[in-house]
């Protein structure tokens, strides 16, 4: 009789933690010791190995769900594919005058369908056994909390960015600061904010936004419209006459997440994730360029020489730039000159700054405030596909010697699908912070 030796191998032997493991000393590669990365001065876990615990853990910024509060949620049952269909019937035409004894023509019923599909998002971090066992801080718990915050912010920004596809847009008027004169603005490049002009979201512009929504017969949400506004824009608005703080008109249980106040029948939700836009940098090493012509320019011109950065031929073609606050579209460029349609920028001296200007002159920040009516957009609520925190122990995924565990999350979402274009109004403005705020989009 032949004796057979059996070898039992745990499944974790075949586990793969990827190339980045958080350890107590550095960032390690699970399969190549020479590929480890030292902690950087700003990103390090070494303080968790200290011998004296001198302070409580500081909490990172937390994202809250602001936009999702106003979505029409559509369930997606398990085993029903990845697509969801919203349906709405077209409205009937008004009745016409009847002719005695004559049957009028019947109206057709028609159905409009709007579809949305889900994608999966997720990320994780790997934690070594030494970091888990020896660190003073509870790294698994901390990692779980931070992953939860990351997931919430990802969901919020996916909804926010999907709403930008809305076609219903209002640009705030250019206001002359000295006398309050108003000039209409027709696009992002017309926005401005300097010592002479500004395009703020004023009570007058909110009144206009409400008028547009009423004329479009946009239904309210419990008798009010709602808007998600950036703190930089909200500060200017809260100093306006007529502003009513949220606690003065609603009981605590009736206040939405982030709600700060009401004006002209609109209840405002403040979110630091409300979109802030700036033009992309003009070259890889910086945002701006500079005029390179000792004699300067004056009058109507069709090109300028520049320096201050490396730019490839036609890298700037079809982009918008501003010089002396005047915005122009680039027709073409070489490594040292920009060409455009004949434009008078006034007097341009050598080293005058050339700014990106897709969202306003002189590289200012522009802001989008979304105004909502009832069911303006929808999000898919997938069964068994919502936010799922996944913690794997060292025994489950830690390799042959159980050297690491993982903490992560995944979820399914469509971001957002706009159901009624007329019920979603994007109002573009500047603010008193336009000179310092940075682009916050994905």
Buried (B, 14 or more C-beta within 10 A) or exposed (E): EEEEEEEEEEEBEEBEBEBBBBBBBBBBBBEEEEEBEEBEEEEEBEEBBEEEEEEEEEEEEEBBBBBBBBBBEBEBEEEEEBEBEBEEEEEEEEEEEEEEEEEEEEEEEEEEEBEBEBEEBBEBBBBBBBBBEEBEBEBBEBBBBBBBBBBBBBBBBBBBBBBBBBEBBBBBBBBEEEEEEEEEBEEBBBBBBBEEBBBBBBBBBBBBBBEBBEEBEBEBBEEBBBBBBBBBBBBBBBEBEEBEEBEEEBEEEEBBEBBBBBBBBBBBBBBBBBBBBBBEBBBEEEBBBBBBBEEEBEEEBEBBBBBBBEBEEEBBEEBBBBBBBBBBBBBBBBEEBBBBEEBEBEEBEBEBBBBBBBBBBBBBBBBBBBBBBBBBBBBBBBEEBEBEBEBBBBEBBBBEEBBBBBBBBBBBBBBBBBBBBBBBBBBBBBBBBBEEBEEBEE
